[in-house]
Amino acid sequence: MRWLDLSGLALYFLDRIVELKLCNLLPTAVFTRLHLNLIDNTERTRQMLLESMHLQGDFQKAGISYAVLKGISLWPAAVPKPELRSQFDLDFLVAEPDMAEARGILERSGYRQYAVSGRSAEFKKNERPGVSLKDIYRHFDSYGVELHSAQRSANATMVLDRVQWRNVDGMAMPVLTPTDLFLGHGMHTFKHVCGEFSRAAQFVEFRRHVLRYREDERFWRELQQMAEGGHRTSLGLGLVLYLIDNVMGEFVPEVLASWTVDRVPERLRLWVRTYGHRVMLGDHPGTKLYLILQDELERCGVEGKRSMRSSLLPAQLPPPVIRPFANEGLGTRIRRNLMQLATILERAKFHVIEGIRYAVEARRWRRLGGSLR
């Protein structure tokens, strides 16, 4: 049950069991727990949508150029029912000149900025110390938002120029075009493959996204034309598709595979065959096997975002999970600090254990990789 929760598959599993009329095969306590989780997550999803609509209303009044990313925009192409998805924050792509105004709107709505990484900024509102895994489906009026800057000189600005407007619960929302949405979804999944932990639900959702357009050759040709010349894009999509194909079975249409999967180098294919199941079906907080992948990607001309040294031995403590509140009480301060201490200890344990495992696997990999030369 813990793995189902962390992987994001718990409610997808329940929905499939109900669809197949196999509920009687589950112990009553398990089915009841999953059903209550679904009820909670349905309300949580509804409240997150209302919060998104509130923020978007302010964005539109201010004339901000933006688009909804991930979340509700993945429905119905990749997500059959929004309430089945585990969503932890709201994401918006915002034109770079409008970032300051969007940030101001969030702050006036009670959000606090937590981190800035590259062209992205993270905000939180009504943070709650002491929230545990069993609470991930419940609504606490606590939200996270990520703003992603779209620079005028970058291809992302063109994405905002061609957004489509979709009516969701009576509100018109700008979302990416089907090809932009698919491309963004695939590269976001690739980003997680290149990190410590990938939720299995991400691969299930992307597989569904592919199957949505499986017979649509025009869609795939438009996608190929859009990605043409992007080595990182074709390689990233190819790696993700090959990984899903390797674990879940063949599903990639030839018109897509011809310029993605078929161009994945043999050393990357070996990494997938060797570690794919562990990466896709692994437990939180993940592994450092991505460092082997990162090294191989660099051989292919795709640079990693962090150095090997900083990934193995971080020089800084984890950022605060929850920042101090103004006039916070003693109880809140204790819970907040205990939460931060638990995070530090968990990260320290992860780096020690997975660092040792990485050293063992890196030595093994050199032997495996040597056979391909």
DOROLO-462312 format. One record per residue: residue number from 0; x, y, z of N, C-alpha, C in turn. Coordinates in steps of 0.05 Angstrom, whole numbers. Atoms other than C-alpha are relative to their C-alpha. Example, Ala and Ser with C-alpha at 12.3 -4.5 7.8 and 13.67 -1.06 7.14 Angstrom:
! DOROLO-462312
    nr   n_east   n_north     n_up   ca_east   ca_north    ca_up   c_east   c_north     c_up
     0       18       -24        0       246        -90      156       18        24        0
     1      -16       -24       -1       273        -21      143      -15        22       14
//
This chain:
! DOROLO-462312
    nr   n_east   n_north     n_up   ca_east   ca_north    ca_up   c_east   c_north     c_up
     0       17       -24        0         0          0        0       17        25        0
     1      -18       -23       -1        57         47       16       11         6      -28
     2      -11        -4       27        88         35      -53      -21        10      -19
     3       21       -10       17        21         45      -87       -5        30        4
     4        3       -28       -6        14        112      -52       22        17      -12
     5      -24       -16        9        85        136      -67        3        -1      -30
     6       -3         2       29        83        111     -139      -22        15      -15
     7       22       -13       13        18        148     -153      -20       -18      -13
     8       16        19       14       -16         84     -175      -24       -10       16
     9       20        11      -17       -63         71     -117      -28         3      -12
    10       27        -5       10      -125        103     -147       -4       -10      -29
    11        1        13       27      -109         79     -218       -5       -30        4
    12        4        29       -6      -105          9     -188      -29        -5        8
    13       28         3       -9      -173         18     -154      -19         2      -24
    14       18        -4       23      -205         44     -218        1       -24      -18
    15       -2        23       17      -178        -15     -257      -14       -25       12
    16       13        22      -14      -202        -65     -205      -30         2       -3
    17       29        -5        2      -272        -34     -207       -8        -6      -29
    18        6         4       29      -271        -34     -284       -2       -30       -7
    19       -1        28        5      -254       -108     -285      -19       -16       17
    20       19        13      -18      -306       -123     -231       14       -22       17
    21      -16        19      -16      -253       -156     -187        2        10       29
    22       -2       -12      -27      -267       -117     -123       -1       -22       22
    23        3        21      -21      -285       -181      -86       26       -15        5
    24      -26        13       -5      -213       -205      -93       17        15       20
    25      -15       -16      -19      -188       -149      -48      -11        -4       28
    26       10         0      -28      -191       -154       28      -17        25        5
    27       19       -21       -4      -248       -111       53       14        26       10
    28      -14       -23      -11      -200        -66       93       15        15      -22
    29      -16       -13       21      -157        -53       31      -19        15      -19
    30       18       -14       18      -216        -37      -14      -12        24       13
    31       11       -22      -15      -247          8       39       20        23        1
    32      -20       -21       -2      -182         46       48        4        14      -27
    33       -3       -12       26      -173         56      -27      -25        17       -8
    34       25       -15        6      -246         78      -35       -1        26       15
    35        0       -25      -16      -239        129       21       21        19      -11
    36      -21       -17       12      -174        154      -11      -11        14      -25
    37       11       -11       24      -212        164      -76      -20        23        7
    38       19       -21       -9      -267        204      -40       16        25        8
    39      -17       -22       -9      -213        247       -7       13        14      -24
    40      -15       -12       22      -174        257      -71      -18        14      -20
    41       20       -14       17      -237        276     -110       -5        28       10
    42        4       -26      -12      -249        333      -61       26        17       -3
    43      -26       -15        2      -175        352      -61        4        10      -29
    44       -3        -9       28      -174        354     -137      -18        23       -7
    45       19       -21        5      -236        397     -138        9        26       12
    46      -10       -24      -13      -206        446      -89       25        12      -14
    47      -23        -9       15      -141        449     -128       -8        14      -26
    48       10       -12       24      -180        464     -191      -11        28        6
    49       11       -26       -8      -217        520     -155       22        20        6
    50      -23       -18       -5      -150        549     -131       13         8      -26
    51      -11        -6       26      -123        545     -201      -17        20      -15
    52       18       -19       13      -184        581     -228        2        27       12
    53       -3       -26      -13      -177        635     -176       25        15       -9
    54      -25       -12        8      -104        648     -194       -1         8      -30
    55        2        -7       28      -119        645     -268      -18        24       -6
    56       17       -23        3      -174        695     -260       15        26        4
    57      -17       -24       -5      -124        744     -231       21         3      -22
    58      -19        -1       23       -73        726     -286      -14        14      -24
    59       14       -10       24      -125        741     -340       -8        30        4
    60        6       -29       -5      -147        807     -307       25        17       -4
    61      -25       -15        2       -74        829     -306       12        -2      -28
    62      -10         2       27       -65        810     -379       26       -16       -3
    63      -24        16        0       -11        759     -364       -2       -22      -22
    64       -2        22       21        10        712     -421       10       -25       14
    65       -7        24      -15        10        642     -391      -15       -24      -12
    66       14        25        7       -12        570     -401        2       -19       24
    67        0        21      -21       -31        514     -353       18       -23       -9
    68      -18        22        5        22        460     -349       -9       -24       17
    69        5        25      -15        12        387     -328      -28         1       12
    70       25        -1      -14       -45        376     -279      -24        -5      -18
    71       25         3       14      -114        386     -310        4        -1      -30
    72       -4         0       28       -84        397     -379        6       -27      -12
    73       -5        28        9       -64        323     -383      -25       -16       -3
    74       26        13        4      -137        304     -380      -14        10      -25
    75        2        29       -2      -164        268     -420       22       -15      -15
    76      -19        14       17      -104        253     -465       16       -21       15
    77      -17        18      -15       -61        221     -411      -12       -10       26
    78       12         7      -26      -106        218     -350      -30        -4       -5
    79       28         5        6      -175        185     -356      -20        16       17
    80       16       -15      -19      -204        220     -294       18        16       18
    81      -18       -17      -16      -172        279     -259        3        -9       29
    82        0         7      -28      -190        252     -190       17       -25        5
    83      -17        24       -3      -147        189     -202       29         8        3
    84      -28        -8        1       -83        229     -208        9        12       27
    85      -12       -12      -23       -38        247     -150       15        26       -9
    86      -12       -26        8       -23        321     -160        7        15       25
    87      -10       -13      -24        19        360     -110        3        30       -3
    88       -2       -29        3        23        429     -141      -13         9      -26
    89       11       -11       25        -2        475     -196       23        12      -15
    90      -22        -9       17        44        492     -254      -11        19      -22
    91        7       -19       21        40        552     -301       25         8      -15
    92      -20       -11       17        83        572     -360       -7        29       -4
    93        6       -29        1        89        648     -358       21        14      -17
    94      -19       -16       16       120        696     -408       19        15       18
    95      -21       -12      -18       185        723     -379       -7        29        8
    96        7       -27       -9       162        796     -380      -22         2       21
    97       23         0      -19       101        777     -338        6       -15       26
    98       -7        16      -24       138        736     -285       -3        16       25
    99        1       -17      -24       143        794     -236      -29         5        8
   100       28        -4       -6        68        808     -241      -13       -25       10
   101       11        26       -9        51        734     -234        9        -6       29
   102      -10         4      -27        96        730     -173      -15        17       21
   103       15       -18      -17        61        790     -143      -28        -9        6
   104       27        10       -4        -7        759     -153        0       -23       20
   105       -2        22      -19        15        696     -117        5        10       28
   106       -6       -10      -26        44        735      -59      -24        14       13
   107       25       -13      -11       -20        776      -52      -21       -20        7
   108       19        21       -6       -58        711      -50        9       -17       23
   109       -9        14      -24       -18        687       10       23       -20       -5
   110      -22        18        6        38        648      -25       27        12        8
   111      -28        -8       -7       111        650       -2       19       -14      -19
   112      -19        12       18       169        639      -49       20       -18       16
   113      -18        18      -13       211        579      -30       27        -5      -14
   114      -24         7       15       261        566      -85       -2        11      -28
   115       -3        -8       28       286        591     -152       21       -19      -12
   116      -18        19       13       318        540     -199       -1         5      -30
   117        0        -6       29       338        562     -269      -22        20       -6
   118       21       -18        8       276        592     -300      -26        -6       15
   119       24         8      -15       228        563     -248        1        11       29
   120        3       -10      -27       203        591     -182      -22       -16       15
   121       19        16      -15       168        551     -127      -12        16       23
   122       14       -15      -20       115        579      -81      -18       -19       16
   123       18        16      -16        74        550      -23      -18        18       16
   124       20       -15      -15        12        572       15      -13       -18       20
   125       13        15      -22       -16        550       82       14       -27        5
   126      -15        25       -5        39        499       93       -7       -11       27
   127        8        13      -25        24        448      147       23       -18        9
   128      -20        18      -11        80        418      190      -13       -26       10
   129        9        25      -11        72        345      207      -18       -16      -17
   130       17        16       18        33        321      146       15       -25       -7
   131      -13        26        5        47        247      135      -11       -12      -27
   132        7        13       25        40        199       77      -30        -6       -2
   133       28         7        1       -31        179       97      -18        24       -6
   134       15       -25        6       -52        252       86        1         9      -28
   135       -5       -11       27       -31        258       13      -25         3      -17
   136       25        -2       15      -103        249      -11      -19        20       11
   137       19       -17      -14      -135        297       38        5        29       -7
   138       -2       -29        5      -149        371       27        3        15       26
   139       -5       -16      -24      -119        419       78        1        30       -6
   140       -2       -28        8      -126        484       40       29        10       -1
   141      -29        -5        3       -51        480       29        8        -5      -29
   142       -6         3       28       -23        491      -41       29         7       -6
   143      -26        -7       10        41        494      -80       -3         8      -29
   144        1       -10       27        52        532     -145       29         2      -11
   145      -26        -5       14       110        531     -195       -5        17      -24
   146        1       -17       24       119        587     -245       25        -6      -17
   147      -22         6       19       161        569     -306        2        23      -21
   148       -3       -23       17       189        628     -345        4        -9      -29
   149       -4         5       28       183        627     -421       14        24      -12
   150      -15       -23       10       237        671     -451       -8         6      -29
   151        8        -9       27       223        711     -514       18       -12      -21
   152      -19        10       19       285        685     -548       -1       -31       -3
   153        0        30        0       269        612     -533      -25       -10      -14
   154       22        13       13       223        563     -567      -26         1       17
   155       23         0      -18       178        565     -505      -19        23       -5
   156       17       -23        6       153        634     -525      -19        -6      -23
   157       17         9       22       126        605     -590      -22       -18       11
   158       21        17      -13        89        555     -546      -23        17       10
   159       21       -18      -11        51        612     -512      -15        13      -23
   160       13       -13       23        36        643     -580      -21       -17      -12
   161       19        18       14        -2        581     -602      -17       -16       20
   162       16        15      -20       -39        560     -538      -29        -2      -10
   163       29         4        6      -110        533     -543      -16         6       26
   164       17        -6      -24      -167        554     -497      -20       -23        3
   165       18        22       -6      -205        498     -463      -18         9       23
   166       19        -7      -21      -268        506     -422        0       -23       21
   167        0        19      -22      -261        472     -355      -17        11       23
   168       18        -9      -21      -317        478     -304       -9        29       -4
   169       11       -26        5      -342        540     -338       21        22       -3
   170      -21       -21        3      -275        576     -343       18        -7      -24
   171      -18         4       23      -233        585     -406       29         1       10
   172      -28         2       -9      -162        563     -392       19        -4      -25
   173      -19         5       21      -102        568     -439       17       -25        6
   174      -16        25       -3       -69        500     -449       17        -3      -25
   175      -18         4       23       -14        476     -495      -15       -15      -22
   176       11        15       23       -31        449     -564        6       -30        5
   177       -5        29       -4       -35        372     -568       29        -8       -4
   178      -28         8        4        36        367     -597       18        12       21
   179      -16       -12      -21        66        416     -547       -4       -14       26
   180        6        14      -24        31        380     -491       14       -27        1
   181      -13        26        1        57        312     -513       30         3        4
   182      -29        -4       -2       127        338     -522        9         8       28
   183       -6        -8      -27       127        372     -455       -3       -23       20
   184        4        23      -18        99        310     -421       23       -20       -2
   185      -22        19        4       152        265     -452       26        10       12
   186      -25       -10      -10       210        310     -434       -1         4       30
   187        2        -1      -29       184        320     -363        4       -28       12
   188       -5        27       -9       183        244     -356       30        -7       -2
   189      -29         4        3       254        242     -383       16        13       22
   190      -14       -14      -22       275        293     -331        0       -17       25
   191        2        16      -24       250        247     -276       17       -26       -2
   192      -17        24        4       286        186     -307       29         8        7
   193      -27        -9       -5       349        228     -301        4        10       28
   194       -1        -8      -28       336        239     -227       -1       -24       19
   195       -1        21      -20       334        200     -162      -24       -18        0
   196       25        15       -3       261        178     -162      -20         7      -21
   197       21        -4       20       209        168     -216      -24       -16       10
   198       25        14       -8       137        152     -197      -10       -16      -23
   199        9        18       21       110         93     -236      -24        12      -15
   200       24       -12       13        46        133     -250        8        17      -23
   201       -9       -17       22        86        180     -294        3       -16      -26
   202       -4        16       24       103        124     -342      -27       -11      -10
   203       26        10        8        32         96     -341      -15        22      -15
   204       14       -22       12         5        165     -358       12         7      -28
   205      -12        -6       26        55        177     -414       -6       -22      -20
   206        8        22       18        41        108     -443      -28         4      -11
   207       28        -6        8       -33        126     -444        0        23      -21
   208       -2       -23       18       -14        192     -479        8        -9      -28
   209       -9        11       26        22        153     -534      -24       -14      -13
   210       22        17       11       -37        105     -543      -23        18      -10
   211       21       -19        8       -84        165     -549        2         6      -30
   212       -5        -8       28       -52        181     -617       12       -22      -16
   213      -14        22       12       -28        112     -636       -4        -2      -31
   214        6         3       28       -63        111     -704        0        27      -15
   215        1       -27       12       -56        186     -718       27         7      -12
   216      -26        -5       12         2        190     -767        6        30       -4
   217       -3       -29        3       -10        264     -779       11        13       26
   218       -9       -10      -25         0        278     -705       30        -6        3
   219      -29         8       -4        67        240     -704       17        15      -19
   220      -16       -15       19        91        276     -767        4        29       10
   221       -2       -28      -10        75        344     -736       19         0       24
   222      -18         1      -23       111        323     -672       29        -3       -9
   223      -27         3       10       172        300     -711       11        26      -11
   224       -8       -26       12       174        366     -749        6        20       22
   225       -4       -19      -23       169        405     -683       26        -7       14
   226      -23         8      -15       225        364     -651       25        -2      -18
   227      -22         3       19       269        364     -713       24        17        8
   228      -24       -14       -7       341        384     -698        6         1       29
   229       -5         0      -29       333        375     -623       10       -28        8
   230      -12        26       -7       382        319     -606      -10       -10       28
   231        9         7      -27       363        321     -532      -29       -10        0
   232       28         7        1       289        317     -549       -4       -28      -11
   233        4        26       12       292        257     -596       13       -22       17
   234      -13        19      -17       341        221     -549      -16        -5       25
   235       15         2      -25       300        236     -487      -26       -15       -4
   236       24        15        6       235        213     -518        5       -29       -6
   237       -7        27        7       269        152     -546        6       -17       25
   238       -8        15      -25       298        132     -478      -25        -7       16
   239       24         4      -16       231        141     -442      -18       -22      -13
   240       16        19       14       193        102     -495       12       -28        1
   241      -13        26       -1       244         46     -496       -2       -12       28
   242        3         9      -28       241         42     -420      -28       -11        5
   243       27         9       -4       165         37     -419       -5       -26      -16
   244        3        24       18       167        -13     -477       13       -24       13
   245      -16        22      -12       219        -55     -440      -14       -12       24
   246       13         9      -25       179        -58     -375      -29        -9       -4
   247       29         5        2       106        -57     -398       -8       -15      -26
   248        7        13       25       110        -89     -467       -1        20      -24
   249       -1       -17       24       112        -62     -539      -25        15       -4
   250       23       -16        5        66         -5     -554        6        24      -18
   251       -7       -25       15       104         49     -593       -5        -4      -30
   252        5         2       29        79         61     -664       26         5      -16
   253      -25        -2       16       132         54     -718        6        28       -9
   254       -5       -28        9       122        125     -743       13        17       21
   255      -13       -14      -23       144        150     -674       26       -13        6
   256      -25        14       -8       196         96     -660       23         6      -20
   257      -21        -3       21       233        110     -726       19        23        6
   258      -18       -22       -5       262        176     -701        5         4       30
   259       -5        -2      -29       263        163     -626       12       -26       10
   260       -9        25      -11       269         92     -601       23       -12      -17
   261      -19        13       18       307         67     -662       27        14        1
   262      -26       -15       -1       361        120     -651       13         0       27
   263      -12         2      -27       375        104     -578       25       -17       -2
   264      -25        15        2       448         82     -574       -1       -26       17
   265        1        25      -14       462         11     -550        8         2       29
   266       -8        -3      -28       496         33     -486      -23        10       17
   267       24        -9      -15       432         70     -465      -21       -22        2
   268       18        23        0       391          9     -484        8       -20       22
   269      -10        18      -20       436        -33     -440       -7        10       28
   270        7       -12      -27       424         15     -381      -29        -6        6
   271       28         5       -4       349          7     -391       -5       -29        6
   272        4        29       -5       353        -69     -395       11        -8       27
   273      -12         7      -25       397        -71     -334      -14        12       24
   274       11       -14      -23       364        -20     -289      -29        10       -3
   275       26       -11        6       297         -3     -321      -22        -7       21
   276       21         8      -19       253        -44     -274        5        13       27
   277       -6       -12      -26       289        -17     -212       -7        29        0
   278        6       -28        2       281         54     -236      -30         5        0
   279       29        -5        3       208         50     -256      -16       -10       24
   280       16        12      -22       183          5     -199       13         2       27
   281      -14        -3      -25       231         27     -145      -16        16       21
   282       13       -13      -22       212         55      -77       13        27        5
   283      -11       -26       -8       221        126      -51       20        -4       23
   284       -6       -24       16       270        161      -43       16        -5      -26
   285      -13         5       26       300        126     -104       28       -11        3
   286      -27        10        1       371        109     -124       18        21      -13
   287      -19       -17       15       434        140     -154        8       -13      -27
   288       -6        13       25       431         96     -215       -1        19      -24
   289        1       -20       21       415        158     -256       27        12       -6
   290      -27       -11        5       488        179     -248       14       -16      -22
   291      -11        17       22       508        120     -293      -13         9      -26
   292       14        -9       23       455        143     -342       11        28       -9
   293      -10       -27        6       480        215     -337       27        -1      -14
   294      -26         3       12       550        193     -354       -3        -9      -29
   295        4        10       27       525        156     -415      -13        21      -18
   296       12       -21       16       482        214     -438       21        21       -8
   297      -22       -19        6       543        260     -434       17       -11      -23
   298      -14        12       22       577        211     -481      -14         6      -27
   299       17        -5       24       519        225     -529       -4        30       -5
   300        2       -29        4       526        301     -522      -22        13       15
   301       22       -12      -17       470        312     -471       12         5       27
   302      -12        -7      -26       498        349     -411      -19        -2       23
   303       16         2      -24       474        336     -341       -2        27       14
   304        4       -26      -13       448        392     -297       17         3       26
   305      -16        -1      -24       490        373     -236       26       -16       -4
   306      -25        14        2       562        351     -229       -2       -27       15
   307        0        26      -14       577        279     -208        7         4       30
   308       -9        -4      -28       612        304     -145      -23        11       18
   309       21       -12      -16       554        348     -121      -24       -20        3
   310       21        20       -2       505        290     -135        7       -21       21
   311       -9        21      -19       546        241      -94        3        11       28
   312       -6       -12      -26       567        288      -38      -10        29        1
   313       11       -27       -1       521        349      -31       15        16       21
   314      -14       -18      -19       556        408        2      -18        15       18
   315       18       -15      -16       493        437       31      -22       -17       11
   316       23        14      -12       436        415       76      -25         4      -18
   317       25        -4       16       367        405       44      -13        26        6
   318       14       -25       -5       327        469       36      -23        -5       19
   319       22         4      -19       272        481       88      -25       -11      -13
   320       25        11       10       211        438       78      -22        21        5
   321       19       -22       -6       170        493      112       16        23       13
   322      -13       -24      -11       196        563      126      -14         9       25
   323       12       -10      -24       185        596      193      -24        19       -6
   324       24       -17        2       117        630      202        4        25       18
   325        0       -23      -17       108        700      230      -17        -6       25
   326       15         4      -25        87        695      303       -9       -29        4
   327        8        28       -3        86        619      301        2        -8       29
   328        0        10      -27        70        582      365       22       -20        4
   329      -21        19       -7       118        536      401       -6       -27      -12
   330        7        26       11        80        474      378        6        -2      -30
   331       -5         0       29        84        494      305       30         0       -5
   332      -29        -1        4       158        510      312       13       -27        5
   333      -11        27       -6       172        442      343       -6       -19      -23
   334        8        18       22       133        404      289       16         7      -25
   335      -15        -8       24       167        444      234       29        -8        2
   336      -28         8       -3       237        432      262        4       -30        0
   337       -2        29        1       223        358      273       -3       -10      -28
   338        4         8       28       199        353      201       26         5      -16
   339      -25        -7       14       263        387      177       22       -20        8
   340      -21        19      -10       307        342      221       -4       -28      -13
   341        6        26       12       272        280      194        9         0      -30
   342       -9        -3       28       286        305      123       30        -2       -3
   343      -30         0        0       360        317      138       10       -29        5
   344       -9        28       -6       368        247      168       -7       -19      -23
   345        8        17       23       330        215      111       19         4      -24
   346      -18        -6       23       374        250       59       28       -11        6
   347      -26        10       -7       437        232       97        2       -30       -4
   348        1        29        4       417        159       99        0        -8      -29
   349        2         5       28       399        161       26       28         3      -14
   350      -26        -5       13       467        190        5       20       -21        8
   351      -19        20       -8       506        140       46       -6       -27      -13
   352        7        27       10       468         77       26        1        -1      -30
   353        1         0       29       456         95      -46       27         7      -13
   354      -27        -6        9       526        123      -53       17       -26       -2
   355      -14        25        0       554         55      -34      -10       -18      -23
   356       12        17       21       505         19      -81        9        10      -28
   357       -9       -11       26       525         67     -137       28        -9       -6
   358      -28         8        4       599         51     -127        1       -29      -10
   359        1        28        8       583        -24     -133      -10        -3      -29
   360       12         2       27       539        -15     -194       17        13      -21
   361      -18       -13       20       588         33     -228       22       -19       -8
   362      -21        19        7       642        -20     -224      -11       -22      -18
   363       13        20       16       593        -72     -251       -5        11      -28
   364        6       -12       25       573        -24     -306       24         2      -19
   365      -24        -2       16       644        -14     -329        6       -27      -14
   366       -4        26       13       648        -89     -341      -21        -5      -21
   367       21         4       20       581        -91     -377        4        17      -24
   368       -5       -19       22       596        -30     -419       24        -7      -16
   369      -25         7       15       665        -55     -437       -5       -21      -21
   370        6        22       19       633       -114     -474      -12        12      -26
   371       13       -12       24       600        -65     -523       21        15      -17
   372      -20       -15       16       665        -32     -546       11       -17      -23
//
